[in-house]
């Protein structure tokens, strides 16, 4: 697929009365490219033409469990998943967590660039279409933030992404069944064992059986899977039959 074709796959023209309204909003609140953070032109819906070829989805070998990119095409699983027992069934990541995408996600997560969620959701839906069909999800559940962190940041990036995905996939989004009850340290500062210990008793699920059999958790980044595992274990205990995940990007699984 050419650079121009990739751009057209993401970008589309605004037409009719809705298009006029969007152009007015764009003039007041300019939309920004999720890669370079430059202001998008009117015909550029999700990403600017100059950045369309700068980030590529994971197209080479990827782990069959966590979707992280791996170097060796003869392997089915990354080093992490080959040596770790996960509670979740399977996951999908659209991009490798490095370079432009790493910087993009940091702006999205910490600098209020919530408009990037449209591009991320479109990427996940395009790249993960077969995975999503295979998982047959009944609901999307975003990884929750602790109330203290929510007050400080002002938004939950996973929740915003989940609602964009829900709109694209025509799936309900549940933000009430799972809560974060422990204000944990930032996971990025910890090693694997410390991450799992850090998340002990960090989440809770509403009392009683949850009304879903097949769940997809939504988050921005996958690293070791500690967060997804912690929530998946609770959901499986409360009656879910299958828990998977969707993320924008995954780190290399050391395979």
C-alpha positions in Angstrom: 0.0 0.0 0.0 1.4 3.4 -1.0 1.8 6.3 1.4 -1.1 8.1 -0.3 -3.3 5.0 0.0 -2.5 4.7 3.7 -3.4 8.3 4.2 -6.7 7.9 2.4 -7.5 4.9 4.5 -7.4 7.1 7.6 -8.4 10.4 6.2 -11.7 11.3 4.6 -13.4 14.5 3.5 -16.0 16.3 5.5 -19.3 16.6 3.6 -22.6 18.3 4.0 -23.9 20.2 7.1 -21.9 18.0 9.5 -18.8 19.0 7.5 -19.5 22.7 7.9 -19.9 22.2 11.6 -16.6 20.3 11.8 -14.8 23.1 9.9 -16.1 25.7 12.4 -14.9 23.5 15.3 -11.5 23.0 13.6 -11.1 26.8 13.3 -11.7 27.2 17.1 -10.1 24.0 18.3 -7.5 23.0 15.6 -7.1 19.2 15.3 -3.5 17.9 15.5 -1.6 15.1 13.9 -1.0 12.3 16.4 2.5 11.8 15.1 4.1 15.3 14.6 1.4 17.2 16.6 1.1 19.7 13.8 -2.3 21.2 12.9 -4.2 19.0 10.4 -5.5 20.4 7.2 -9.3 20.3 6.5 -9.0 17.2 4.4 -6.8 15.4 6.8 -9.1 13.6 9.2 -6.8 11.6 11.4 -3.1 12.1 10.4 -1.2 14.5 8.2 0.1 13.4 4.8 3.7 14.0 5.9 3.4 11.5 8.7 1.4 8.8 7.0 4.5 6.8 6.2 6.4 7.5 9.5 4.7 4.9 11.6 3.9 1.4 10.5 1.7 -1.1 12.3 3.2 -4.4 13.5 3.4 -6.3 10.2 6.2 -8.7 10.9 6.3 -11.6 13.4 4.3 -11.0 16.6 3.6 -13.0 19.7 0.5 -15.1 19.4 -0.4 -14.3 23.0 0.4 -10.6 23.7 0.8 -9.4 20.1 4.3 -7.8 20.9 6.7 -7.7 17.9 9.3 -10.5 18.0 12.5 -10.9 15.9 12.5 -14.6 15.3 9.8 -15.6 12.8 10.1 -19.3 13.9 8.8 -18.5 17.4 5.1 -18.5 18.3 5.5 -16.6 21.5 7.8 -13.9 22.8 10.2 -14.6 25.6 7.9 -13.1 28.2 4.8 -15.1 27.2 6.8 -18.3 26.8 7.9 -18.1 30.4 4.8 -16.4 32.0 1.3 -17.8 32.7 -1.2 -15.1 31.8 -4.9 -14.9 32.9 -6.0 -13.2 29.7 -6.7 -15.3 26.6 -5.1 -13.2 23.9 -4.5 -9.5 22.9 -3.9 -7.2 20.0 -1.6 -4.2 19.6 -1.6 -2.0 16.5 1.9 -0.5 16.8 5.3 -1.3 18.3 6.0 1.0 21.3 8.9 3.0 20.1 10.0 6.1 18.2 7.2 8.4 17.0 4.4 6.2 18.5 6.0 6.3 22.0 6.2 10.1 21.8 2.6 10.3 20.5 1.3 8.2 23.4 3.1 10.2 26.0 1.4 13.4 24.7 -1.9 11.6 24.6 -1.5 10.3 28.2 0.1 13.3 29.9 -0.4 16.4 27.8 -4.1 16.3 27.0 -4.0 15.3 23.4 -7.2 13.3 23.7 -8.1 13.9 20.1 -5.4 11.3 19.1 -7.9 8.6 20.3 -9.7 8.8 16.9 -6.5 7.8 15.0 -5.6 5.1 17.6 -9.1 3.6 17.4 -9.1 3.6 13.6 -5.7 1.9 13.6 -6.9 -0.9 16.0 -10.0 -1.5 14.1 -8.2 -1.8 10.7 -5.3 -3.9 12.0 -7.1 -5.9 14.5 -10.3 -6.7 12.5 -9.7 -10.5 12.3 -8.7 -10.7 16.0 -11.8 -8.8 17.1 -14.1 -11.0 15.0 -12.4 -14.1 16.4 -12.8 -12.9 20.0 -16.5 -12.1 19.6 -16.5 -9.5 22.4 -19.8 -8.5 24.1 -18.3 -5.4 25.8 -15.3 -3.2 26.1 -13.9 -2.4 29.6 -11.2 0.3 29.9 -8.5 -0.1 32.5 -9.6 2.3 35.3 -7.6 5.0 36.9 -7.6 5.6 40.7 -9.8 8.6 41.6 -6.8 10.5 42.9 -4.9 10.1 39.6 -8.1 10.9 37.7 -8.4 14.2 39.5 -4.8 15.0 38.8 -4.8 14.1 35.1 -8.4 15.1 34.4 -9.2 12.2 32.2 -8.6 8.4 31.7 -6.9 7.9 28.4 -8.0 4.2 28.3 -11.6 5.2 28.8 -11.5 7.8 26.0 -10.0 5.2 23.7 -12.6 2.6 24.7 -15.5 4.9 23.8 -13.9 5.7 20.4 -13.5 1.9 19.8 -17.0 1.3 21.0 -18.4 3.7 18.4 -16.3 2.1 15.6 -17.2 -1.4 16.6 -20.8 -0.8 17.8 -20.0 -2.3 21.2 -21.1 -1.1 24.7 -18.4 0.3 27.0 -18.6 -0.6 30.7 -16.9 1.8 33.0 -18.6 0.7 36.2 -17.9 -3.0 36.7 -14.1 -2.6 37.4 -12.7 0.0 39.8 -9.2 0.9 40.8 -9.1 1.0 44.6 -5.4 1.2 45.3 -3.4 4.2 44.1 -0.3 2.3 42.9 3.1 3.5 41.9 3.6 4.1 38.2 4.2 0.7 36.5 6.9 2.1 34.2 9.2 2.6 37.2 9.1 -1.0 38.3 10.5 -4.4 37.2 8.3 -7.4 36.3 8.0 -8.9 39.9 7.5 -5.4 41.4 4.8 -4.7 38.9 2.8 -7.7 39.9 3.2 -7.0 43.6 2.3 -3.4 43.0 -1.0 -4.4 41.5 -2.0 -6.8 44.3 -5.5 -5.8 45.4 -5.3 -2.7 43.2 -8.6 -3.5 41.4 -12.1 -4.7 42.4 -15.1 -5.9 40.5 -18.7 -5.1 41.4 -20.3 -7.7 43.6 -22.0 -10.6 41.9 -21.6 -12.2 38.5 -20.8 -9.8 35.7 -23.3 -10.0 32.8 -20.7 -10.7 30.1 -19.1 -13.9 28.9 -16.5 -12.4 26.5 -14.7 -9.2 27.4 -12.0 -7.1 25.8 -10.0 -4.8 28.1 -8.8 -1.5 26.6 -5.6 0.3 27.4 -3.0 2.5 25.7 0.2 0.4 26.2 1.1 -3.2 26.9 4.4 -4.0 28.5 4.5 -7.1 30.8 0.7 -7.7 31.0 0.6 -7.3 34.8 -2.3 -4.9 34.6 -4.3 -6.9 32.1 -3.7 -10.1 34.1 -4.8 -8.6 37.4 -8.2 -7.4 35.9 -8.7 -10.6 33.8 -8.3 -12.8 36.9 -11.0 -10.9 38.7 -13.4 -11.0 35.7 -12.9 -14.7 35.3 -13.7 -15.2 38.9 -16.9 -13.4 38.5 -18.2 -15.4 35.6 -16.5 -14.2 32.4 -15.4 -17.0 30.1 -12.9 -15.1 28.0 -10.9 -11.9 28.6 -8.7 -10.4 25.9 -7.3 -6.9 25.3 -6.8 -4.1 22.8 -4.0 -1.6 23.0 -2.5 1.0 20.8 1.1 -0.2 21.2 3.1 -3.0 22.7 6.8 -3.1 23.8 9.1 -5.7 22.3 8.5 -9.1 24.0 12.2 -10.0 24.0 11.8 -12.8 21.5 
